[in-house]
């Protein structure tokens, strides 16, 4: 175990392991090229890693292929982490992953008034027309809002609480399940409605997203929903495709 810790203490050797993790089975030349390292220096570091059993090598003709051996590192995890703090570390890792997900911002311009755009964001019938779900609430700060199906089932596929309301300029809501609050870890959506010359600039900012996959999904969803909203306010009708069909292709 001492050899493993000694081998891992050097950042250059950790870089070699990272390179093998990304692409296993590299030759000495490939490792040197990938890390901009002299062959003699790389050879010395690889010898330390091989002595610690962190890599293994296989001859292929005149070439030597290097492979990552994760067993010693897994032994460290099993001995020093799993038995003590793994549940807590898993929570911390999830928090770290969430913190690394960038916020999503989307802006659109609508030939309308701020009052009509506000109504489109908060009126149950209008949201049903362009979103495919009816958003229902009294839209007062602290109130629950629901994202209800329009099939008469009364089922809410999402919702949250109203965090801030300043009609017709600003609406802040959590975006998860009905009643879910920021302190519960819910994502937050902010709508900013701003007069811009003779039209309106509508900005949505989606923050505290739980994962990169969720961000990819909403990056397709918001443009589709806003395109339908824009069409409804400017032409009186929604687009030929429903927003969820547009978002998926």
N, C-alpha and C positions, 0 to 999 in steps of 0.2 A: 504493500500500500504506500510505503514511503516513496518508492520509485514513481508511482503514479502521480502523487502530489508534486514531486519535484519536476516531472515532465510537464504537468499542466501549469506550473508556475510561470513558465516562459510564454510571453505573448506570441512569439514567432512559432513556437510549437503548436499553440492553440490555433494559429492561423492555418497551419498545415492540416490539422484535424478538421477544421471547418471546410477546407478545400476538398478533403476526401469525403466529408459528409455530403457536400454538394454533388460530387462526382467521384464515385469510388473506382479503384483500380487504375490509378494514374501512374505513369512512369516518373522517374526523377526529373526528366526534362519538362514534362507537363506541369509538375508541381512548381518547378523553378519559374517557368514562364507565367503561371497564374499568379504567383506572389512576388515576381520581380526579385528573385533571390539567386545568389551565386550557388553553383552546384556544390562546391565544397561545404559551404555553410548549411545548405539543405541536407546534405548527406550526414553531417554531424547531428543535426536536430532529429533526423529520421532514425538515427541509431539510438538516440535516447528514448524516443517513442517506442521503438521496437523492443528495447530492453524492458520497458515498463509494460509491455504487452498491449499497448494501445493501438498498435498497427501490426499487421502481418504482411508478409511479402510472398509473391509467387513468381517464379521464373517463367518467362515466355520467350524462348530463343535467347537472344542476347539482352533482352529487356527484363527489368525487374518491376513488377506491378505492385503497388502499395494499396492495402485495404484497411479501412477503419475497423477496429475491434472494440465494440461498445461495452464489452463485458466488464472491464475494470471500472468504467464510469458508472455503470448500472450497480455495481457493488457498492460504490460510494453512496449512490442514491438510496440503496436498500439499507445500508448500515447507518448513515448519518442523517437521512431525511425521512424516509418512509416510516421508520419506527417512532419518530418524534413529532414532526410538524407538517407532514404532507397535506392534511386537510386544510390547515391554515394557509400554506403556501399555494394550494390550488385556488383558494379564494383570492389571494393577492395576485396571482397570475391572471385570473379572470379580470380583476380590476385594472391591471396593467394593460391587458389586451384592449379593454374597452376605452381606456384613456388614449390609446394610440389610434383609435378610429376617428378620422377627421370629420368635422361638421359638414353638413351638406347645405349649400345655398343655391337657390334657383330664383331667377328674376324674369318676369314677363311684363309686357306693356299692353294695356287694354284700352281701347277707345270707349271709355265709359266714365262714370263719376265715382268718387270714393264711396259714396253712399250705396250705389248699386253693387259695387264690388263687395262691400261689407255684407250687404244682404245676401249675395251669392255664397259667401262663406258661412253664414249663420242661419239661413232659412232652410228648413227641413225639406220643403218641396223642391227648391232650387238645387240643393246638394244632391237630392235623389235624381234629378234630371241629368246632371253632368258627371256625377261621381259614381252613380250606381248604388249608392248607400245614402240613407237619410241621416244627416247629422242633427241630433236633437238635444237641446239644452235651453235654459233661460239665459245662458251666456253671461252669468254674473260670476265674479271672482269667487272661487271656492266651490262652485257648483259642478256636478258631474255632467259629462256629455257622453252621448252614445252614438256609435257608427252602425246604424241599423240596416239590416237587409230590407229591400223593397218588395219582397215576395209575400208580405203580410204575416210572416212567421213571428215577428217581434224579436228575432235573434240579433244580438249585437255582436258584430265581428271585431269590434274594437271600441276605443273610446279613451276616456281619461277624466281629468278635471280641468276647469278653467283657472289658469294661474293669474292672468292679467287681462283686463278688457278696457279698451279706450276707443269706443266707436266714433267715427268710422276709420280710425287710423291704425290701431294695433290690437292684435289678439294673440295671447300666449296660452297654449294648452299643453297638457301632457298627452303623449300619443302611445297608447298601449291598450290596456283594458279599462272599462268604465270604473271610475273611482280611484285609479292608480295615480299616486302622487309623486312629485319629484323625489321625495325622501324614500320612496319605494324603489327607486332606481329607474323610473320610467323615462323614456326619451321625451324631449320637449320640442314642440313646433311653434315657431313665431311667425305670424303673418303681419307684415308691414305694408300698409296701403298709403301711398304718397301721390298726391297730384304732381304731374310732370308735364309741363307745358299745357297742352289741351287734352292730355290723356292721363292715365293712371299707371304708376309703376307698382306692381305687386311683387313682393319678395317673400319667399318662404325660407326659413332657416331651421333645419332639423338637427338637433344636438343630442349628445349623450346616447349615440347609437350603440347597441350592444356588440355588434360585430361588423367586420368588413362585408360579410355576406348581406347583412341587413342594409348596409349603405348602398351596395350595388342594386338591391331591390328597389329602394326608395328613389335612387337616381334614375330609374326607369319610370317609376310610378308618378312622381310629382310633375314632370314635364307633360305626361299624358293627361293627367287630371287638369292641369292648368290650360292645356290646349283646348280641352272640351269646355272649360269655364269661359275662356276667351271667346270661343265660337258662339256660345250661348248668349253672352252679353252683347256681342257685336252684330250677330246675324239673327238672333232669336231662335236658333236651333243648334243642337249639338252636332258633333262630327259623325260621319257614317259609322265609324267603329267606336265601340265602347272603350273607355280609357284602359281597362285591364287587357283588352285585346291589343290595343296599340302598344302597351308596355311590354307585351310578350312577343311581339313580332308582327 
